[in-house]
């Protein structure tokens, strides 16, 4: 367990003692780590690293410089993130009726061949993630941003998606959609969990 994972696990369990982050609720911690990493990239002057271990080392350094402020900030972030998790995540456990699954966020087109051809998708996703965080949407940022960009890309089946014009349209529409999403309430992400998983963990 690296430093980021250890610190977030501690803070989330303090805020929500009922969670089993090393067992049945492991997914909560995984999403929190990804979101906190995105938050750091957005809000701090740390060098953006793709390797979370490198970020962990830099976070340890920050904590050594001012441990009280670091712990306080992480506690506040964890509390806000948990509230967002409860608001934005819809857990689908076992078999769900059509009525229940229809509440999940908009699905992307079945034809995702365009998505694989979009050359700058990571850059666009990163910009959309920043837009979400800027508007206080800090939970599930990567998943939400990727879904938005994928939808906007798949709308352009008859276009050269890597032309400057289409890339700009995809980015512009994705940012507009991201801002709209931050004004909505209710779940945005559906996570399907097999009942057997919980049984295996608790056994």
Rosetta silent file (secondary structure, phi, psi, omega in degrees, C-alpha in Angstrom):
SEQUENCE: XXXXXXXXXXXXXXXXXXXXXXXXXXXXXXXXXXXXXXXXXXXXXXXXXXXXXXXXXXXXXXXXXXXXXXXXXXXXXXXXXXXXXXXXXXXXXXXXXXXXXXXXXXXXXXXXXXXXXXXXXXXXXXXXXXXXXXXXXXXXXXXXXXXXXXXXXXXXXXXXXXXXXXXXXXXXXXXXXXXXXXXXXXXXXXXXXXXXXXXXXXX
SCORE:     score description
SCORE:     0.000 S_00000001
   1 L     0.000  119.839 -179.071    0.000    0.000    0.000 S_00000001
   2 L   -80.309  179.401 -173.041    1.602    3.304   -1.090 S_00000001
   3 H   -63.335  -45.433 -179.605    1.400    6.602    0.761 S_00000001
   4 H   -61.316  -47.649 -179.382   -1.608    8.029   -1.110 S_00000001
   5 H   -61.009  -42.577 -179.177   -3.598    4.822   -0.709 S_00000001
   6 H   -63.889  -46.757 -178.187   -2.707    4.577    2.981 S_00000001
   7 H   -67.339  -43.916  179.540   -3.636    8.184    3.786 S_00000001
   8 H   -65.410  -40.579  178.230   -6.883    8.162    1.811 S_00000001
   9 H   -58.382  -44.268 -179.958   -7.903    4.835    3.316 S_00000001
  10 H   -63.286  -48.192 -176.552   -7.399    6.245    6.806 S_00000001
  11 H   -67.083  -40.885 -179.838   -9.315    9.462    6.145 S_00000001
  12 H   -67.375  -40.176  178.841  -12.249    7.776    4.371 S_00000001
  13 H   -67.478  -32.260  175.804  -12.609    5.179    7.130 S_00000001
  14 H   -66.251  -39.303 -179.441  -12.580    7.964    9.734 S_00000001
  15 H   -77.756  -31.152 -177.308  -15.391    9.725    7.880 S_00000001
  16 L  -138.526   79.296 -175.147  -17.312    6.508    7.106 S_00000001
  17 L   -59.601  -20.904 -177.005  -16.365    3.730    9.609 S_00000001
  18 L   -74.343  -14.410 -178.218  -18.836    1.250    8.082 S_00000001
  19 L   -75.941  141.134  175.112  -16.759    0.924    4.889 S_00000001
  20 L  -110.514   83.969 -171.560  -14.474   -2.091    4.402 S_00000001
  21 L   -70.685  -18.374  177.429  -11.914   -0.548    2.066 S_00000001
  22 L   -98.309    2.753 -179.428   -9.654   -3.581    2.012 S_00000001
  23 L  -130.943 -112.732 -173.557  -12.547   -5.926    1.328 S_00000001
  24 L   -63.216  -27.558 -176.942  -16.053   -5.494   -0.069 S_00000001
  25 L  -104.206   26.620 -178.925  -15.690   -1.731   -0.540 S_00000001
  26 H   -58.040  -33.734 -178.420  -12.307   -1.816   -2.247 S_00000001
  27 H   -61.720  -33.925  178.920  -13.789   -0.117   -5.330 S_00000001
  28 H   -59.378  -47.370 -179.384  -14.527    2.990   -3.266 S_00000001
  29 H   -65.591  -39.662 -179.726  -10.841    3.388   -2.425 S_00000001
  30 H   -61.325  -44.248  179.483   -9.739    2.722   -6.013 S_00000001
  31 H   -67.869  -39.487 -179.740  -11.978    5.482   -7.377 S_00000001
  32 H   -62.204  -40.798  179.105  -10.930    7.837   -4.566 S_00000001
  33 H   -62.094  -45.851  179.716   -7.238    7.346   -5.387 S_00000001
  34 H   -63.423  -42.563 -179.285   -7.823    8.142   -9.061 S_00000001
  35 H   -67.552  -39.566 -179.222   -9.941   11.189   -8.194 S_00000001
  36 H   -68.140  -37.135  176.275   -7.465   12.524   -5.656 S_00000001
  37 H   -62.092  -44.110  176.820   -4.630   12.156   -8.156 S_00000001
  38 H   -62.891  -38.738  179.626   -6.675   14.130  -10.709 S_00000001
  39 H   -64.401  -41.201  177.941   -7.440   16.732   -8.052 S_00000001
  40 H   -62.099  -44.196  179.980   -3.753   17.135   -7.261 S_00000001
  41 H   -61.665  -32.234 -178.397   -2.931   17.601  -10.933 S_00000001
  42 H   -81.149  -44.177 -166.750   -5.596   20.278  -11.174 S_00000001
  43 H  -100.612  -13.596 -176.408   -5.137   22.233   -7.961 S_00000001
  44 L  -113.491  174.488  178.289   -1.480   22.018   -7.040 S_00000001
  45 L   -96.218   12.344  178.090    1.837   22.980   -8.541 S_00000001
  46 L   -65.253  147.492  175.953    3.083   19.408   -8.411 S_00000001
  47 L   -65.343  133.136  179.679    4.506   18.089  -11.648 S_00000001
  48 L   -70.597  119.259 -178.655    1.887   16.008  -13.416 S_00000001
  49 L  -120.302  142.017  174.529    3.006   12.397  -13.260 S_00000001
  50 L   -83.672  -19.035 -179.422    1.378    9.339  -14.747 S_00000001
  51 L   -92.341  113.758 -176.498    3.082    7.179  -12.135 S_00000001
  52 H   -64.862  -25.439  178.086    1.123    7.349   -8.885 S_00000001
  53 H   -66.392  -35.729  176.746    4.202    6.214   -6.927 S_00000001
  54 H   -65.691  -40.079  178.109    6.007    9.392   -7.998 S_00000001
  55 H   -67.569  -35.657  179.121    3.087   11.471   -6.784 S_00000001
  56 H   -60.666  -41.239  179.014    3.061    9.548   -3.521 S_00000001
  57 H   -63.300  -40.941 -179.828    6.676   10.542   -2.886 S_00000001
  58 H   -69.767  -33.636  176.761    5.890   14.189   -3.521 S_00000001
  59 H   -67.526  -38.341  176.133    2.875   14.020   -1.215 S_00000001
  60 H   -59.653  -39.333  179.188    5.043   12.574    1.553 S_00000001
  61 H   -65.102  -42.222  177.466    7.336   15.546    1.106 S_00000001
  62 H   -61.905  -40.188 -179.285    4.406   17.960    1.378 S_00000001
  63 H   -66.387  -38.227  179.091    3.242   16.277    4.555 S_00000001
  64 H   -63.946  -34.155 -178.240    6.702   16.529    6.089 S_00000001
  65 H   -72.303  -36.788  179.918    6.757   20.271    5.339 S_00000001
  66 L  -155.525   81.743 -173.821    3.379   20.972    7.000 S_00000001
  67 H   -65.536  -37.655 -177.610    1.721   17.851    8.401 S_00000001
  68 H   -65.026  -46.612 -179.848   -1.142   19.652   10.201 S_00000001
  69 H   -67.202  -38.967  179.504   -2.302   21.550    7.117 S_00000001
  70 H   -62.024  -49.307 -178.871   -1.869   18.473    4.923 S_00000001
  71 H   -62.775  -40.077  179.834   -3.959   16.251    7.216 S_00000001
  72 H   -64.576  -44.962 -179.516   -6.655   18.915    7.566 S_00000001
  73 H   -64.015  -41.438 -179.367   -6.893   19.426    3.799 S_00000001
  74 H   -67.676  -35.673  177.536   -7.062   15.691    3.133 S_00000001
  75 H   -64.398  -43.631  179.549   -9.814   15.264    5.743 S_00000001
  76 H   -64.244  -46.372 -179.096  -11.898   18.009    4.131 S_00000001
  77 H   -61.086  -44.789 -178.418  -11.381   16.588    0.640 S_00000001
  78 H   -61.202  -40.540  179.174  -12.281   13.050    1.768 S_00000001
  79 H   -64.793  -44.610  178.343  -15.501   14.256    3.404 S_00000001
  80 H   -64.481  -42.688 -178.950  -16.587   16.185    0.301 S_00000001
  81 H   -62.096  -41.550  179.844  -15.627   13.272   -1.950 S_00000001
  82 H   -63.308  -39.027  177.449  -17.695   10.795    0.093 S_00000001
  83 H   -63.582  -40.176  177.423  -20.759   13.021   -0.168 S_00000001
  84 H   -66.336  -39.033  178.565  -20.258   13.158   -3.928 S_00000001
  85 H   -57.648  -46.588 -178.795  -19.807    9.370   -4.060 S_00000001
  86 H   -65.938  -29.950 -179.055  -23.193    8.860   -2.384 S_00000001
  87 H   -81.555  -38.140 -168.939  -24.775   11.352   -4.780 S_00000001
  88 H  -101.050  -19.399 -175.182  -23.179   10.243   -8.063 S_00000001
  89 E  -101.448  129.334  176.779  -22.617    6.474   -7.817 S_00000001
  90 E  -112.797  108.947 -179.216  -25.419    3.983   -8.381 S_00000001
  91 E   -84.814  123.548  177.799  -24.433    0.491   -7.239 S_00000001
  92 E  -103.059  103.802 -175.562  -26.200   -2.287   -9.151 S_00000001
  93 E  -102.948  123.010 -179.327  -26.007   -5.387   -6.968 S_00000001
  94 L    69.902 -149.894 -179.157  -27.048   -8.707   -8.483 S_00000001
  95 L   -81.519  135.037 -179.908  -29.829   -8.749  -11.057 S_00000001
  96 L  -117.722  148.207  177.304  -31.533   -5.439  -11.740 S_00000001
  97 L   -75.839  164.057  178.833  -34.842   -4.784  -13.428 S_00000001
  98 H   -60.895  -34.976 -179.697  -34.993   -2.816  -16.665 S_00000001
  99 H   -63.629  -40.160 -179.209  -36.565    0.041  -14.754 S_00000001
 100 H   -70.472  -45.175 -176.801  -33.622    0.209  -12.368 S_00000001
 101 H   -71.250  -20.437  179.376  -30.898   -0.045  -14.986 S_00000001
 102 L   -69.684  -12.933  179.306  -32.579    2.596  -17.111 S_00000001
 103 L   -80.098   -9.130 -178.679  -31.586    5.138  -14.461 S_00000001
 104 L   -66.530  160.263 -179.926  -27.924    4.711  -15.369 S_00000001
 105 L   -59.681  165.269 -179.698  -26.125    7.521  -17.255 S_00000001
 106 L   -54.448  133.095  178.940  -26.385    7.859  -21.024 S_00000001
 107 L   -88.325  150.024  178.109  -24.719    4.985  -22.848 S_00000001
 108 L   -80.782  164.591  179.456  -22.303    5.510  -25.674 S_00000001
 109 L   -60.799  147.311  178.106  -22.948    4.235  -29.173 S_00000001
 110 L   -65.794  -27.222  178.739  -22.326    0.563  -29.799 S_00000001
 111 L   -86.722   96.449 -176.869  -20.094    1.582  -32.689 S_00000001
 112 L  -106.188   18.137 -178.767  -16.965    2.703  -30.843 S_00000001
 113 H   -62.332  -34.462  178.935  -14.528    2.279  -33.696 S_00000001
 114 H   -62.909  -37.828 -176.980  -14.165    6.067  -33.963 S_00000001
 115 H   -58.240  -40.239 -178.787  -13.173    6.266  -30.312 S_00000001
 116 H   -71.051  -19.706 -177.922  -10.109    4.120  -30.861 S_00000001
 117 H   -92.765  -10.353 -179.621   -9.047    6.366  -33.760 S_00000001
 118 L   -71.054  111.555 -171.307   -9.218    9.669  -31.856 S_00000001
 119 L   -72.172  -30.365 -175.093   -5.545   10.549  -31.533 S_00000001
 120 L  -108.878   29.119 -175.377   -5.802   13.206  -28.828 S_00000001
 121 H   -61.299  -38.268 -179.475   -8.386   11.555  -26.591 S_00000001
 122 H   -64.823  -38.613  178.724   -6.174   11.576  -23.480 S_00000001
 123 H   -65.566  -43.050 -179.833   -5.536   15.307  -23.831 S_00000001
 124 H   -66.776  -42.804  178.356   -9.254   16.041  -24.277 S_00000001
 125 H   -59.373  -42.277  179.349  -10.196   13.801  -21.359 S_00000001
 126 H   -61.153  -39.938  178.478   -7.669   15.619  -19.182 S_00000001
 127 H   -67.063  -40.987  179.477   -9.173   18.999  -20.073 S_00000001
 128 H   -67.327  -39.185  175.935  -12.698   17.739  -19.351 S_00000001
 129 H   -57.088  -46.020  179.373  -11.550   16.286  -16.012 S_00000001
 130 H   -61.523  -38.468  178.865  -10.200   19.724  -15.074 S_00000001
 131 H   -65.309  -39.411  177.760  -13.508   21.330  -16.067 S_00000001
 132 H   -63.313  -47.975 -178.817  -15.415   18.903  -13.843 S_00000001
 133 H   -63.470  -40.735  179.297  -13.144   19.563  -10.862 S_00000001
 134 H   -58.325  -29.921  179.642  -13.321   23.333  -11.432 S_00000001
 135 L  -100.667   25.226  173.150  -17.093   23.003  -11.049 S_00000001
 136 L    68.529   21.101  175.510  -16.794   20.955   -7.813 S_00000001
 137 L   -99.213   90.775 -170.452  -17.435   17.585   -9.476 S_00000001
 138 L  -106.191    0.402 -178.070  -14.634   15.623   -7.815 S_00000001
 139 L  -110.435  129.675  178.947  -15.969   12.050   -7.786 S_00000001
 140 L    69.212   30.116 -173.155  -15.593    9.681  -10.733 S_00000001
 141 H   -59.573  -43.632 -178.772  -13.907   12.401  -12.765 S_00000001
 142 H   -66.163  -45.155 -177.873  -12.062   10.088  -15.151 S_00000001
 143 H   -64.194  -45.143 -179.298  -15.079    7.865  -15.812 S_00000001
 144 H   -64.510  -47.174 -178.488  -17.438   10.795  -16.373 S_00000001
 145 H   -62.307  -43.911 -179.369  -14.983   12.676  -18.597 S_00000001
 146 H   -63.469  -40.171  179.933  -14.187    9.612  -20.714 S_00000001
 147 H   -64.582  -41.852  178.811  -17.876    8.852  -21.195 S_00000001
 148 H   -61.274  -49.628 -177.706  -18.594   12.438  -22.277 S_00000001
 149 H   -65.025  -37.948  179.876  -15.748   12.508  -24.799 S_00000001
 150 H   -64.501  -42.570  178.865  -16.662    9.076  -26.128 S_00000001
 151 H   -61.635  -47.249 -178.565  -20.272   10.126  -26.721 S_00000001
 152 H   -65.076  -34.073  178.542  -19.234   13.313  -28.523 S_00000001
 153 H   -69.214  -44.177 -176.510  -16.732   11.381  -30.659 S_00000001
 154 H   -70.081  -12.843  176.723  -19.201    8.686  -31.666 S_00000001
 155 L   -74.143  -15.521 -172.860  -21.658   11.354  -32.873 S_00000001
 156 L  -108.883   54.356 -175.527  -19.274   12.157  -35.727 S_00000001
 157 L   -66.343  -24.899 -176.877  -19.339    8.903  -37.675 S_00000001
 158 L  -103.048   12.482 -175.924  -19.152   10.647  -41.058 S_00000001
 159 L  -114.131  159.891  171.162  -16.401   13.111  -40.133 S_00000001
 160 L   -83.274   95.301 -170.396  -12.612   13.081  -40.016 S_00000001
 161 L   -66.350  -16.247 -179.393  -12.442   13.194  -36.226 S_00000001
 162 L   -96.156    4.788  173.782   -8.733   14.051  -36.174 S_00000001
 163 L   -73.525  153.996 -177.935   -9.125   17.220  -38.233 S_00000001
 164 H   -58.088  -39.374 -178.581   -8.624   20.435  -36.269 S_00000001
 165 H   -62.330  -46.426 -177.907  -12.247   21.417  -36.835 S_00000001
 166 H   -72.238  -37.475  177.357  -13.668   18.152  -35.469 S_00000001
 167 H   -61.403  -42.536  178.283  -11.247   17.983  -32.549 S_00000001
 168 H   -62.866  -41.949  179.467  -12.314   21.495  -31.553 S_00000001
 169 H   -64.215  -43.054  179.081  -15.989   20.537  -31.828 S_00000001
 170 H   -61.268  -45.877 -179.984  -15.474   17.407  -29.727 S_00000001
 171 H   -64.594  -47.736 -177.332  -13.614   19.404  -27.076 S_00000001
 172 H   -62.030  -46.046  179.847  -16.064   22.317  -27.084 S_00000001
 173 H   -68.342  -35.096  178.193  -19.149   20.091  -26.875 S_00000001
 174 H   -65.898  -41.039  178.610  -17.534   17.913  -24.214 S_00000001
 175 H   -66.420  -40.015  177.286  -16.786   20.952  -22.055 S_00000001
 176 H   -62.605  -43.981  179.051  -20.339   22.224  -22.486 S_00000001
 177 H   -64.319  -38.560  178.912  -21.697   18.802  -21.511 S_00000001
 178 H   -62.583  -42.997  178.841  -19.383   18.674  -18.487 S_00000001
 179 H   -64.863  -38.093  178.209  -20.679   22.039  -17.251 S_00000001
 180 H   -64.205  -42.028 -178.573  -24.270   20.871  -17.720 S_00000001
 181 H   -61.488  -38.159 -178.219  -23.612   17.689  -15.758 S_00000001
 182 H   -66.427  -16.530  179.316  -22.267   19.631  -12.778 S_00000001
 183 L   -92.283   -3.727 -178.523  -25.640   21.387  -12.536 S_00000001
 184 L   -94.626  167.458  175.289  -27.592   18.124  -12.298 S_00000001
 185 L  -121.961  162.595  177.765  -28.369   15.951   -9.285 S_00000001
 186 L    94.988  175.672 -175.268  -28.491   12.199   -8.874 S_00000001
 187 L   -62.905  143.532  174.636  -26.296    9.288  -10.052 S_00000001
 188 L  -119.230  -20.723 -176.122  -23.975    9.648  -13.027 S_00000001
 189 E  -126.904  131.800  176.299  -22.076    6.350  -12.795 S_00000001
 190 E  -107.837  123.354  177.869  -23.495    2.839  -12.501 S_00000001
 191 E  -114.618  118.135 -179.455  -21.218    0.198  -10.994 S_00000001
 192 E   -87.943  127.344 -178.742  -22.427   -3.387  -11.253 S_00000001
 193 E  -123.281  126.782  178.817  -21.431   -5.594   -8.335 S_00000001
 194 L   -76.568  131.816  178.602  -22.002   -9.353   -8.266 S_00000001
 195 H   -56.583  -32.618 -178.802  -23.575  -10.559   -5.016 S_00000001
 196 H   -62.797  -29.380  178.798  -21.123  -13.466   -5.048 S_00000001
 197 H   -61.582  -46.605 -179.864  -18.288  -10.970   -4.664 S_00000001
 198 H   -64.496  -40.047  179.256  -19.637   -9.798   -1.332 S_00000001
 199 H   -62.152  -44.127 -179.523  -20.232  -13.384   -0.194 S_00000001
 200 H   -63.897  -41.650 -178.384  -16.662  -14.388   -1.091 S_00000001
 201 H   -64.797  -46.354 -176.189  -15.186  -11.356    0.665 S_00000001
 202 H   -74.392  -20.580  177.954  -17.144  -11.856    3.883 S_00000001
 203 L   -84.652    0.000    0.000  -16.453  -15.579    3.934 S_00000001
